[in-house]
Amino acid sequence: MIISNSHEKKTHTLTRDTASLSLSLFVPMWVNTVHYQPVGPVPAIVTSLRNPNLLVSFPKPKTFRFLRLVKFKASAAKKQQFTKLETRKPESENFTVSEKNGDVADYGWLPAFPHVLIASMSNFLFGYHIGVMNGPIVSIARELGFEGNSILEGLVVSIFIVGAFIGSISSGSLVDRLGCRRTFQIDTIPLILGAILSAQAHSLDEVLLGRFLVGLGIGVNTVLVPIYISEVSPTKYRGSLGTLCQIGTCLGIITSLCLGIPSDNDPHWWRTILYIASIPGFIVMIGMQFAVDSPRWLCKAGRLDDAKAVVNNLWGASEVGKAIEEFQTVSKNDGSDLNSRWLELLEEPHSRVAFLGGTLFVLQQFAGINGVLYFSSLTFQDVGVTSGALASLVVGLTNLAGALCALYLMDKQGRQKLLIGSYLGMAVSMFLVVYAISFPLDEQLSHNLSILGTVLYIFTFAIGAGPVTGLIIPELSSTRMRGKIMGFSFTAHWVCNFLVGLFFLDLVEKFGVSPVYASFGVVSLVAAIFANYFIVETKGRSLEEIEMSLNPNIQARDK
């Protein structure tokens, strides 16, 4: 980031290399063709101490406000059904607890955690590929003969986005037909092949093909991971487990940046770190063989016994009857089969959720996360941090710290509060940087305020705007259209991501840093207002309860 008017002269030295970090830290993203394989017992991970008398009280459902244009009234039978959700008494399988000095430790998330962890490895791979080109692109260009050509260097990085765009579009149909588990395994093929092809490349064409294949796989994964986690996680822990998407991305970026340090001294090191990129793909492919499929997809596919087994082992025996009843109610009324169509996005209520998802990602990208990342290394240079790798590491650690805070707060404060607070914090951070640039201050003070604004911006982004955006969209989506709504939303994300990378430097050169950053602050304020008025709270509600509250078709048929 440029932190004084005199520093704006530096902008012409920046290349068009859409730095790999520009692909966003959100972060930012689900007919079985294989032999039938019944779901076996899922090993429950428990402690030796249990409290059979532990009662869990779920919050009383409130009337949802959605776009403040439509209000739905549930029938008396539906209200009675929701009332039953208030005082569930899960058996010991639901929660494992240990008591010490009167404190109760809740481990109800633990049975689902291994499955969520394997899925989050895909986000680790996403983060790894974001950062893997950050340093070695110079060595690659030199060895393959296009050094100094900023257009080709930028193409090697940005071809990733083209593949991701196509992957996001295709992901909805894949998830509907194959389920999350098989889609994960199939999707690792382009990820592994792309990494190996890039590592062995001896021409520009081979590198471009490898990066395109990787982007194709990443585009599917960014859609698939949030869907899978939201569908296998217990309601009480869905937000916290969903935050593992962001944490996985952060850890992948940090890992790639650390492994890329030797590339400064070894011109061929880039091949090694690209070979390493294939390892997480093999882990996901093998790990998903032992993971469960989504119980909601299994129910849609008519495999009720398998769905019951998954719910029993991950959520507890007392949840089986209620969960299956909700699955079947939604399936019966919504026509949730394996053959949803893209044109259904134009129908209510899917069109409204697709509008929300697309708008959230447009606001996320135009709030300036990628622009801040472009200039973050220059900001650190102005305070004496000359190592680009060190500056990127500081940015990555800040993002990780914010994601860990989101992990703790997501199911305590709720999605809407985190989203509003995050965008307000981002707006304050941008205006702080604009103040440091535009007003006559001591040079050192100006530098320090710019650093503070940059770090605060990234931290507040990682608390809400990053993880919540990808999490709340599958929560609001119907079972029938969840994959296609997520695919559409992430397609909007990749388009905006590309546009920011394409035009950001031109805008800075034409108008200066201060006006551009001020516009980021304004967009952040607009996003906070949008979240306040148009986003409903999903904390503590099952996906079926949310869908039945938002879908007038289900309520009308129940009357």
C-alpha positions in Angstrom: 0.0 0.0 0.0 1.2 3.5 -0.7 1.2 5.6 2.4 2.0 9.1 1.3 1.5 11.1 -1.8 5.1 11.0 -2.7 4.9 7.2 -2.7 2.3 7.2 -5.4 5.2 7.6 -7.9 6.1 4.1 -7.1 3.0 2.6 -8.5 4.3 2.6 -12.1 6.9 0.1 -11.1 4.3 -2.5 -10.1 3.8 -5.1 -12.8 0.5 -6.6 -13.9 1.4 -9.8 -12.0 -1.9 -10.4 -10.3 -0.1 -11.6 -7.2 -1.3 -15.0 -6.2 -2.5 -13.6 -2.9 -5.0 -11.6 -5.0 -7.1 -14.7 -5.4 -8.6 -13.8 -2.1 -8.2 -15.2 1.4 -11.8 -15.3 2.1 -12.1 -16.8 1.8 -13.4 -17.2 0.5 -16.2 -21.5 -1.5 -20.9 -29.4 -4.1 -26.3 -40.5 -10.5 -23.5 -42.0 -8.4 -21.4 -43.5 -11.1 -19.4 -45.8 -8.9 -20.3 -49.1 -7.4 -22.7 -48.9 -4.5 -20.9 -48.8 -1.3 -23.0 -48.8 1.9 -21.9 -46.5 4.7 -20.5 -48.5 7.5 -20.4 -47.6 11.1 -18.6 -44.3 11.7 -16.3 -44.6 14.8 -17.5 -42.3 17.4 -14.8 -40.3 19.2 -15.7 -40.1 22.8 -14.2 -39.7 26.2 -14.7 -42.1 29.0 -16.8 -39.7 31.1 -20.4 -38.9 30.2 -23.1 -37.0 31.8 -26.4 -38.6 30.8 -28.4 -35.9 32.5 -27.0 -33.1 30.3 -29.9 -31.3 28.7 -29.4 -29.1 25.6 -31.8 -26.3 24.9 -32.1 -25.0 21.4 -33.1 -21.4 20.9 -36.7 -20.8 20.2 -37.1 -20.1 16.5 -37.9 -16.6 15.5 -39.8 -15.3 12.5 -37.2 -14.8 9.7 -37.0 -11.5 8.0 -35.8 -12.0 4.5 -35.2 -9.0 2.2 -37.9 -7.3 4.4 -40.2 -7.8 1.4 -41.9 -11.1 2.1 -43.1 -12.5 5.4 -44.0 -16.1 5.7 -46.5 -17.5 8.3 -46.1 -21.0 9.3 -49.2 -23.2 9.9 -50.2 -24.2 13.3 -48.8 -27.7 12.7 -45.5 -26.2 11.5 -45.3 -24.0 14.6 -45.9 -27.0 16.8 -43.2 -28.9 14.9 -40.7 -26.1 15.5 -41.7 -25.9 19.2 -40.4 -29.5 19.6 -37.0 -28.2 18.7 -36.7 -26.1 21.8 -36.1 -28.8 24.4 -34.4 -31.8 22.8 -32.8 -34.2 25.2 -29.9 -35.9 23.3 -28.6 -39.2 24.4 -25.1 -39.6 25.5 -24.0 -40.2 22.0 -24.7 -36.6 21.1 -22.3 -35.0 23.5 -19.3 -36.3 25.5 -18.5 -34.3 28.5 -16.0 -34.2 31.3 -16.8 -32.5 34.6 -14.2 -30.9 36.8 -14.8 -28.2 39.4 -18.4 -27.9 38.0 -17.3 -27.0 34.5 -18.7 -29.0 31.6 -16.6 -29.6 28.5 -18.7 -30.2 25.4 -17.2 -32.5 22.7 -20.3 -32.9 20.6 -18.3 -31.6 17.6 -15.7 -34.3 17.8 -17.4 -37.2 15.8 -17.8 -34.9 12.8 -14.4 -33.3 13.1 -12.3 -35.9 11.2 -14.6 -35.7 8.2 -14.6 -31.9 8.2 -10.8 -31.9 8.6 -10.4 -34.1 5.5 -12.7 -31.7 3.5 -10.8 -28.7 4.8 -7.6 -30.1 3.4 -9.0 -29.0 0.0 -9.0 -25.5 1.3 -5.4 -26.0 2.5 -4.6 -26.9 -1.1 -6.4 -23.8 -2.3 -4.4 -21.6 0.0 -1.2 -23.4 -1.1 -1.8 -22.7 -4.7 -2.7 -19.0 -3.9 0.8 -18.5 -2.4 2.9 -20.9 -4.4 3.5 -18.5 -7.3 4.2 -15.5 -5.1 8.0 -15.8 -5.2 9.0 -18.5 -7.7 7.3 -16.8 -10.7 10.6 -14.9 -11.4 12.6 -18.2 -11.5 9.9 -19.8 -13.6 9.9 -16.9 -16.1 13.7 -17.0 -16.3 14.0 -20.7 -16.8 11.2 -20.9 -19.4 12.2 -17.9 -21.3 9.6 -15.2 -20.7 11.4 -13.2 -18.0 10.5 -9.5 -18.1 7.2 -10.1 -20.0 4.7 -8.9 -17.4 1.8 -10.0 -19.5 2.9 -13.6 -19.6 3.9 -13.6 -16.0 0.5 -12.3 -15.1 -1.1 -14.9 -17.4 0.6 -17.8 -15.6 -1.0 -16.6 -12.3 -4.4 -15.4 -13.7 -5.1 -18.6 -15.8 -5.8 -20.1 -12.4 -8.9 -17.8 -12.1 -10.2 -18.9 -15.6 -10.0 -22.6 -14.5 -11.7 -21.7 -11.2 -14.5 -19.9 -13.0 -15.3 -23.0 -15.1 -14.9 -25.3 -12.1 -17.4 -23.3 -10.1 -20.0 -23.4 -12.9 -19.7 -27.2 -13.2 -19.7 -27.9 -9.5 -23.4 -27.7 -8.9 -24.3 -30.5 -11.4 -21.5 -32.7 -10.1 -22.6 -32.4 -6.5 -26.2 -33.1 -7.3 -25.4 -36.3 -9.2 -22.4 -37.7 -7.4 -22.6 -36.4 -3.9 -19.9 -34.5 -2.1 -17.7 -37.5 -1.2 -17.3 -38.8 -4.8 -17.0 -35.3 -6.2 -14.1 -34.7 -3.8 -12.3 -37.7 -5.0 -12.8 -37.0 -8.7 -11.9 -33.4 -8.2 -8.4 -34.4 -6.9 -7.5 -35.7 -10.4 -7.0 -32.3 -12.0 -5.4 -31.0 -8.8 -2.8 -33.7 -8.8 -2.2 -33.7 -12.5 -2.0 -29.9 -12.7 0.6 -29.8 -9.9 2.7 -32.5 -11.5 2.4 -31.1 -15.0 3.4 -27.6 -13.7 6.4 -29.1 -11.8 7.7 -30.9 -14.9 7.0 -28.1 -17.4 9.7 -27.2 -19.9 7.6 -24.7 -21.8 5.1 -21.9 -21.1 2.3 -23.9 -22.6 2.8 -26.7 -20.1 2.8 -24.4 -17.1 -0.4 -22.7 -18.4 -2.1 -26.1 -18.8 -1.0 -27.2 -15.4 -2.2 -24.0 -13.7 -5.5 -24.2 -15.6 -6.1 -27.7 -14.3 -5.3 -26.7 -10.8 -7.7 -23.8 -11.1 -10.4 -26.1 -12.4 -10.1 -28.3 -9.4 -10.0 -25.4 -7.0 -13.1 -23.9 -8.5 -15.0 -27.1 -7.7 -13.5 -27.3 -4.2 -14.3 -23.8 -3.1 -18.0 -24.6 -3.7 -17.8 -28.2 -2.4 -16.2 -27.7 1.0 -18.7 -25.2 2.5 -21.6 -27.4 1.3 -20.1 -30.6 2.7 -19.3 -29.1 6.1 -22.7 -27.4 6.5 -24.4 -30.7 5.7 -22.5 -33.1 7.9 -21.9 -30.8 10.9 -24.3 -30.8 13.9 -26.4 -27.7 14.0 -24.9 -26.4 17.2 -21.3 -26.5 15.8 -22.0 -25.8 12.1 -20.5 -22.3 12.2 -17.4 -23.1 14.1 -16.7 -26.2 11.9 -17.4 -24.1 8.8 -14.7 -21.7 9.8 -12.1 -24.4 9.2 -12.5 -23.5 5.5 -10.8 -20.2 6.2 -8.3 -21.6 8.6 -7.3 -24.3 6.0 -6.8 -21.5 3.4 -4.6 -19.5 5.7 -2.5 -22.4 6.7 -2.0 -23.3 3.0 -0.9 -19.8 2.2 1.6 -19.7 5.1 3.0 -23.1 4.2 3.6 -22.2 0.6 5.2 -18.9 1.5 7.6 -20.6 4.0 8.4 -23.4 1.5 9.0 -20.7 -1.2 11.8 -19.0 0.7 14.6 -21.2 -0.7 13.6 -20.2 -4.3 15.6 -16.9 -3.8 18.8 -19.0 -3.8 17.8 -22.1 -5.8 16.5 -21.3 -9.3 15.0 -24.8 -9.7 13.3 -24.9 -6.3 10.0 -24.0 -7.8 9.7 -27.5 -9.3 10.0 -29.0 -5.8 7.3 -26.9 -4.2 5.0 -27.6 -7.2 5.5 -31.4 -6.7 4.7 -30.9 -3.0 1.4 -29.4 -4.1 0.2 -32.8 -5.3 0.5 -34.3 -1.8 -2.6 -32.8 -0.2 -4.6 -34.0 -3.3 -3.6 -37.6 -2.5 -4.6 -37.0 1.1 -8.0 -35.8 0.2 -8.5 -38.7 -2.3 -7.6 -41.3 0.2 -9.2 -39.6 3.2 -12.6 -39.3 1.5 -12.6 -43.0 1.1 -13.1 -43.2 4.8 -15.3 -40.2 5.2 -19.1 -40.2 5.2 -21.3 -38.7 2.5 -23.8 -36.0 3.3 -26.9 -37.5 5.0 -29.0 -35.0 3.2 -27.7 -36.2 -0.2 -28.1 -39.8 0.8 -31.7 -39.1 1.7 -32.3 -37.5 -1.7 -30.7 -40.5 -3.4 -33.1 -42.8 -1.6 -30.4 -44.4 0.7 -32.3 -43.9 3.9 -30.4 -46.6 5.9 -27.1 -45.0 5.0 -28.4 -41.5 6.0 -29.6 -42.9 9.3 -26.3 -44.5 10.0 -24.4 -41.2 9.3 -26.8 -39.1 11.5 -26.6 -41.7 14.3 -22.8 -41.7 14.4 -22.2 -38.0 13.8 -25.1 -36.3 15.6 -26.3 -39.0 18.0 -29.0 -41.7 18.1 -31.7 -39.3 19.5 -31.3 -37.1 16.4 -32.0 -39.8 13.8 -35.8 -39.7 13.8 -36.1 -36.0 13.8 -33.4 -35.4 11.2 -34.8 -38.0 8.8 -38.3 -36.6 9.2 -37.1 -33.1 8.3 -35.1 -34.4 5.4 -38.1 -36.2 4.0 -40.5 -33.2 4.6 -38.2 -31.0 2.6 -37.7 -33.6 -0.1 -41.4 -34.2 -0.4 -42.4 -30.6 -0.7 -39.5 -29.2 -2.6 -39.0 -32.0 -5.0 -35.4 -32.5 -3.9 -34.2 -35.0 -6.3 -30.9 -35.4 -8.2 -32.0 -33.5 -11.3 -32.3 -29.9 -10.4 -32.0 -27.4 -13.3 -30.1 -24.2 -13.6 -33.2 -22.3 -14.7 -34.7 -23.0 -11.3 -32.4 -20.2 -10.0 -34.9 -17.9 -11.6 -37.8 -19.2 -9.5 -38.7 -18.2 -5.9 -37.3 -18.7 -3.4 -34.0 -19.8 -5.1 -33.7 -16.5 -7.0 -33.6 -14.5 -3.8 -30.9 -16.7 -2.2 -28.9 -16.6 -5.4 -29.2 -12.8 -5.4 -28.0 -12.7 -1.8 -25.0 -15.1 -2.5 -23.9 -13.2 -5.6 -24.2 -9.8 -3.9 -22.3 -10.9 -0.9 -19.4 -12.0 -3.0 -19.5 -8.9 -5.2 -19.4 -6.7 -2.1 -16.6 -8.8 -0.6 -14.4 -8.4 -3.6 -15.1 -4.7 -4.3 -14.5 -3.9 -0.6 -10.9 -4.2 -1.6 -9.3 -7.2 0.0 -7.2 -7.9 -3.1 -6.1 -4.3 -3.6 -4.9 -4.1 0.0 -2.9 -7.3 -0.5 -1.4 -5.9 -3.7 0.1 -3.0 -1.8 0.7 -4.6 1.6 4.4 -5.5 0.8 5.1 -1.9 -0.3 3.5 -0.6 3.0 5.9 -2.8 5.0 8.8 -1.6 2.9 8.1 1.9 4.0 8.6 1.0 7.6 11.8 -1.0 7.0 10.5 -4.5 6.2 12.3 -5.0 2.9 11.6 -8.8 2.7 8.5 -9.5 0.6 8.3 -13.0 2.0 8.4 -11.6 5.6 5.7 -9.1 4.8 3.5 -11.8 3.2 4.0 -14.0 6.2 2.9 -11.2 8.5 -0.2 -10.8 6.4 -0.9 -14.5 6.5 -0.5 -14.8 10.2 -2.8 -11.8 10.7 -5.4 -13.6 8.5 -5.0 -16.8 10.5 -5.4 -14.9 13.8 -8.7 -13.4 12.6 -9.9 -16.8 11.4 -9.2 -18.4 14.8 -11.3 -15.6 16.4 -14.1 -16.4 14.0 -13.9 -20.0 15.0 -14.6 -19.0 18.6 -17.3 -16.4 17.8 -19.2 -17.9 14.9 -21.7 -20.0 16.9 -21.7 -17.6 19.9 -22.3 -14.2 18.2 -23.9 -15.4 15.0 -23.2 -14.9 11.3 -25.0 -11.5 10.9 -23.2 -9.8 13.8 -19.8 -11.0 12.6 -20.5 -9.9 9.1 -21.7 -6.4 10.1 -18.8 -5.9 12.6 -16.3 -7.2 10.1 -17.3 -4.7 7.3 -17.5 -1.8 9.8 -14.0 -2.7 10.9 -12.8 -2.8 7.3 -14.3 0.6 6.6 -12.7 2.2 9.7 -9.3 0.6 8.6 -9.6 2.0 5.1 -10.5 5.5 6.3 -7.6 5.4 8.7 -5.2 4.7 5.9 -6.8 7.4 3.8 -6.2 9.8 6.7 -2.6 8.8 7.0 -2.1 9.4 3.3 -4.1 12.6 2.7 -3.3 14.7 5.8 0.0 16.3 6.7 1.5 14.1 9.4 4.9 13.2 10.7 6.3 10.7 8.2 6.9 8.0 10.7 3.4 8.5 12.2 1.9 8.2 8.7 3.8 5.0 8.0 2.7 3.5 11.4 -0.9 4.4 10.8 -0.8 2.8 7.4 0.6 -0.4 8.8 -2.1 -0.3 11.6 -4.8 0.2 9.1 -3.6 -2.6 6.8 -3.2 -5.1 9.6 -6.6 -4.2 11.1 -8.3 -4.4 7.7 -7.0 -7.9 7.1 -7.8 -9.0 10.7 -11.4 -7.8 10.5 -11.9 -9.3 7.1 -10.8 -12.7 8.4 -13.3 -12.5 11.3 -16.4 -12.0 9.2 -16.3 -11.0 5.6 -14.0 -13.9 4.7 -15.5 -17.0 6.5 -19.2 -15.9 6.9 -19.7 -15.2 3.2 -19.0 -18.8 2.2 -20.8 -20.3 5.1 -24.1 -18.5 5.2 -25.0 -19.1 1.5 -25.3 -22.9 1.8 -27.2 -22.4 5.0 -29.8 -20.2 3.3 -30.0 -22.4 0.2 -32.6 -25.1 -0.3 -31.5 -28.7 -0.3 -32.5 -29.1 -3.9 -30.6 -26.1 -5.2 -27.7 -25.7 -2.8 -25.0 -26.9 -5.2 -26.2 -24.7 -8.0 -26.7 -21.6 -5.8 -23.2 -22.0 -4.4 -21.8 -22.5 -8.0 -23.5 -19.3 -9.2 -22.3 -17.3 -6.1 -18.7 -18.4 -6.5 -18.8 -17.7 -10.2 -19.6 -14.1 -9.3 -16.7 -14.2 -6.9 -14.2 -15.3 -9.5 -15.4 -12.7 -12.1 -15.1 -9.9 -9.5 -11.7 -11.2 -8.4 -10.5 -11.0 -12.0 -11.9 -7.5 -12.6 -10.2 -6.2 -9.4 -6.9 -7.6 -10.5 -7.3 -6.3 -14.0 -8.2 -2.7 -13.2 -6.9 -1.9 -9.8 -3.5 -0.6 -10.8 -5.0 1.5 -13.5 -7.3 3.2 -11.0 -4.5 3.8 -8.6 -2.3 5.3 -11.3 -5.1 7.5 -12.6 -6.8 8.7 -9.3 -4.2 7.9 -6.6 -4.3 5.6 -3.6 -6.4 7.7 -1.4 -9.6 7.9 -3.5 -9.4 4.2 -4.3 -9.0 3.2 -0.7 -11.8 5.6 0.3 -14.0 3.8 -2.2 -13.1 0.5 -0.5 -14.3 2.0 2.8 -17.5 3.2 1.2 -18.2 -0.3 -0.3 -17.5 -1.8 3.2 -20.1 0.5 4.7 -22.6 -0.5 2.0 -21.9 -4.2 2.7 -22.5 -3.6 6.5 -25.8 -2.0 5.7 -26.7 -4.8 3.3 -25.9 -7.4 5.9 -28.0 -5.6 8.5 -31.2 -5.4 6.4 -31.0 -8.4 4.1 -29.2 -11.2 6.0 -31.1 -13.4 8.4 -29.5 -15.1 11.3 -28.9 -18.9 10.9 -27.2 -19.7 14.1 -28.6 -22.6 16.0 -31.1 -23.7 13.3 -31.0 -26.8 11.2 -30.8 -26.4 7.5 -34.3 -27.8 7.1 -35.8 -25.5 9.6 -34.2 -22.5 7.8 -35.5 -23.8 4.4 -39.0 -24.4 5.8 -39.1 -20.9 7.2 -38.0 -19.2 4.0 -39.8 -21.3 1.4 -43.5 -20.4 1.0 -44.1 -23.4 -1.2 -43.4 -25.8 1.7 -45.7 -23.9 4.1 -48.5 -23.5 1.6 -48.6 -27.3 1.0 -48.6 -28.1 4.7 -51.8 -26.0 5.2 
